[in-house]
Amino acid sequence: MELRLKYGSCLSCYRVLNVGDWCKVCETRKFEQNFKNWTSGYPKIDQLIRESQLNAIDGLDYFEWIDYEEIMNVEYITEGAFGKIFKGKWTRGPKHQLHSVSRDWTNVPDTTVALKEIKSIDWKNIPSKSENASLEMGEDEKEFNQFLNEVQNHQKFLRNDENHVLRCFGITKSPGDDIEITKWLKDESSCSKKRPKSNSYIMVMKWANDRDILNYIENKVYDEKFTWYRRLEILEELSGALDIIHSKDMVHKDIHCGNILMDDEDKFQFPAISDLGLCGSSSKTSEIPKGVFSFIAPEHLN
């Protein structure tokens, strides 16, 4: 009764709602009915997306398979250690609000997103069945597993209401050949080496307007609103973001300025941590140092 008074009842099945207008029973049924309408082309990715949808308890708590045709105006931004970053526009956009009469979700169209492309790999070297997991992994499979690890890590923080970890909306896949890619990009001149490779899986993520924290500070250094109070506030929230990761018995393992993103247009205006590819259990360590060289702890370089 207490939950019914707090969240209300679903107008379709009359069960208690979860958070906001989210009815887990009805939304789970919709997800299941839609499973037959999409596939990523790779079983592990399908399973990961479907599990997130079946376990969702609100509108922010799951991944989507996003058709690449919904992504427009792709623009190359930079290249990191684990792949290229692009900026684009998601024409359909994420779910936003449940219509009170039709009970259909409205979306936020033309949402600006970041596109993180998996490092170029040869898919012939990636086993599609779990029974091959016992074999020694090649470099391509390691790269792909790191991609999956990053997506799974983002899933653990989907319920983080304060956006301390950069939100991942879902996964898409670039077109299968260069002709299709030309149509996908905003103009033919964009078709250079600095665009998504064909048949490449891509994480679709929230776009941070102020980019990384170094870029943010450079643009704000003469801004009167960038007070010492604001600077201390950023440090406090960044500590809170790391604490959220550590509370799950995990460590980031690759924290540096390029992985701390800022967006003053966001309602929280908090720093968001990104690049969770190396993030893992605090009890597991690697003898081989990974990440950006200039930010690796000196004791790991011996």
C-alpha positions, 0 to 999 in steps of 0.5 A: 500500500505504501509503494502504491501511494508513493508511485501510483498504479499502472493504468494498463495492468494496475500493478504498482509502478516502479520509478516515475511512470515505469511499470516493470511488468508492462515494459518487460512485456514490450521489450520481449515482444520487440526482441524478434525485431532486432539483432546486433549480429553477435549473440553476446551483445544481444544477450547483454542488451536483452538482460539490461532491458529485462532487469530495467526498473526505470526509463534510464536503466537499460541499453538499446540496440540503435539502428545506425540509420538513426544516427546523423551528422557524424563528426570525428572528434579524437582518437584514444587508446581504445578507439575513435570518438565521434559526435553525432545526432540520434534522431529518435533519441532516448525515452523521456515521458509516458503519454498519459492516454496512449501509454506510449513513451515520447522520446527526446528527438535529435539528441546529441550523442558521443559515438565510441567506436571499438578498435578495428579488429578482424571479426573472423578471429572472434569466436561466436560461441561460448565453448570457444572461450577456453581457447587462448585469446588472440589480440582481436578477441581481447579487444572485443572482450574489453569492449564488452567489459566497458559496456557491462561496466556502464550497465552497473551505473545506469541507476546512478541518478546524478550522472557521475558516470557517463551514460551509455544509451546503447550500441549501434553498428556502422554500415557494411561498406564505404558506400553506405557510410558515405550516405550515413555521414553528413557529406562525402568529404567526411569519408576519410580515415577519420570516420567509423570503419565498416561493420564496427560496433559503436557505443552511443553515449551522452555527449558532454558539451564542455568536453574533458576537464582540461578543455573546460578549465581552459575555457572557464579560466577567465569566467567570473562564474568559475569561482574557487567555490565552483572548483572545489565543488567539482573536486568534491563531486569527482571524489564522489564519482570515484567513491561510487565506483569503489563502492562496487568493489571496483577501480577505474584503472585509467583515470586521467583528465581526458576521462573526466568530462564536463557539461554545464548544460546538464542539470546536475553540472557534475563531472562525469567519468568515462572510459570504463574499459579497464575498470574492474575488481579491486582484487584483480591486478595486472602485471602489465601497465595499461592506460595513458603512459603519462598517467600510469603510477611510477611504481608500475613502470619498474 
